Amino acid sequence: MRKNGTNKMRLFNVWSTCGQCVTEFPELVTTARNFGLRDFEFITISTDWPRGFRESEGIP
């Protein structure tokens, strides 16, 4: 979590559909629910390519 210019707490999570990221997902859902009634933002960033993008762009 990082301090920011608001009173909200923000949790940033960078993830992918790799085994470890998928395994920790239920824990992140629990965290989001626990903080849901507070000034809290849960921001997730996926590093996965959109489905079909790699093939359409010729990326191996």
Residue frames as qw, qx, qy, qz and C-alpha x, y, z in Angstrom:
[[0.000, 0.890, 0.455, 0.000, 0.00, 0.00, 0.00],
 [0.438, 0.187, 0.014, 0.879, 1.17, 3.50, -0.74],
 [0.046, -0.634, -0.370, 0.677, 0.37, 6.88, 0.79],
 [0.272, 0.455, 0.525, 0.666, -1.43, 9.16, -1.66],
 [0.003, -0.180, 0.049, -0.982, -3.07, 12.58, -1.75],
 [0.601, -0.399, -0.312, -0.619, -6.44, 11.25, -0.54],
 [0.509, -0.424, 0.579, -0.475, -7.57, 9.54, 2.63],
 [0.953, 0.134, -0.065, -0.265, -8.06, 6.30, 0.71],
 [0.517, -0.440, 0.709, 0.192, -5.80, 3.32, 1.05],
 [0.717, 0.535, -0.276, -0.350, -4.79, 1.83, -2.30],
 [0.680, -0.277, 0.666, 0.131, -3.59, -1.68, -2.92],
 [0.532, 0.612, -0.422, -0.407, -1.99, -2.28, -6.31],
 [0.740, -0.156, 0.654, 0.037, -1.65, -5.84, -7.53],
 [0.418, 0.565, -0.545, -0.457, 0.11, -6.78, -10.78],
 [0.698, -0.074, 0.694, -0.160, -0.85, -10.28, -11.87],
 [0.375, 0.337, -0.695, -0.512, -0.92, -12.77, -14.69],
 [0.904, -0.081, -0.064, -0.415, -2.63, -16.10, -15.22],
 [0.409, 0.401, -0.791, 0.215, 0.48, -17.93, -13.98],
 [0.640, -0.295, -0.706, 0.060, 0.07, -20.56, -11.26],
 [0.354, -0.193, -0.511, 0.759, 1.24, -18.41, -8.35],
 [0.174, -0.055, -0.022, -0.983, -0.95, -15.43, -9.29],
 [0.599, -0.264, -0.536, -0.533, -4.03, -17.61, -9.70],
 [0.589, -0.251, -0.705, 0.303, -3.30, -19.29, -6.35],
 [0.211, -0.170, -0.416, 0.868, -3.17, -15.95, -4.48],
 [0.192, -0.339, -0.394, -0.832, -6.38, -14.61, -6.04],
 [0.527, -0.592, -0.593, -0.141, -8.79, -15.90, -3.33],
 [0.514, -0.402, -0.349, 0.672, -6.63, -14.18, -0.71],
 [0.114, 0.037, 0.143, 0.982, -6.89, -10.89, -2.61],
 [0.366, -0.492, -0.556, -0.561, -10.66, -11.24, -2.82],
 [0.579, -0.565, -0.532, 0.250, -10.76, -11.70, 0.97],
 [0.377, -0.227, -0.131, 0.888, -8.58, -8.61, 1.45],
 [0.086, -0.254, -0.353, -0.896, -10.85, -6.53, -0.80],
 [0.496, -0.567, -0.585, -0.299, -13.92, -7.70, 1.14],
 [0.571, -0.458, -0.446, 0.515, -12.30, -6.95, 4.50],
 [0.239, -0.264, -0.025, 0.934, -11.52, -3.38, 3.46],
 [0.093, 0.473, 0.687, 0.543, -14.71, -2.90, 1.41],
 [0.221, -0.850, -0.478, -0.027, -16.49, -0.66, 3.91],
 [0.425, -0.655, 0.026, 0.624, -13.49, 1.67, 4.33],
 [0.360, 0.871, -0.176, -0.285, -11.97, 4.27, 2.01],
 [0.575, -0.321, 0.702, 0.271, -10.09, 1.64, 0.03],
 [0.660, 0.606, -0.226, -0.382, -9.22, 1.10, -3.62],
 [0.725, -0.187, 0.635, 0.188, -8.07, -2.26, -4.89],
 [0.472, 0.741, -0.272, -0.394, -6.37, -1.77, -8.25],
 [0.796, -0.092, 0.566, 0.197, -5.37, -4.81, -10.30],
 [0.330, 0.729, -0.414, -0.434, -3.18, -4.73, -13.39],
 [0.928, 0.105, 0.357, 0.023, -3.03, -7.77, -15.67],
 [0.125, -0.634, 0.590, 0.484, 0.15, -8.48, -17.63],
 [0.589, 0.227, 0.762, 0.144, -1.62, -10.98, -19.91],
 [0.039, 0.101, -0.517, -0.849, -1.98, -10.23, -23.60],
 [0.649, 0.231, 0.201, -0.696, -5.61, -9.87, -24.77],
 [0.713, 0.118, 0.691, 0.020, -6.90, -13.12, -26.28],
 [0.681, 0.586, 0.389, 0.203, -5.84, -13.39, -29.93],
 [0.041, 0.972, -0.139, -0.187, -3.63, -10.26, -29.82],
 [0.445, -0.540, 0.624, 0.349, -0.28, -12.05, -30.10],
 [0.593, 0.244, 0.709, 0.294, -1.38, -14.05, -33.13],
 [0.360, 0.868, 0.340, 0.039, -2.87, -11.01, -34.88],
 [0.026, -0.956, 0.262, 0.129, 0.35, -9.03, -34.35],
 [0.797, 0.452, -0.374, 0.146, 2.68, -11.90, -35.28],
 [0.222, -0.688, 0.583, -0.371, 4.19, -12.12, -31.78],
 [0.603, 0.116, -0.789, -0.003, 5.56, -15.60, -30.96]]
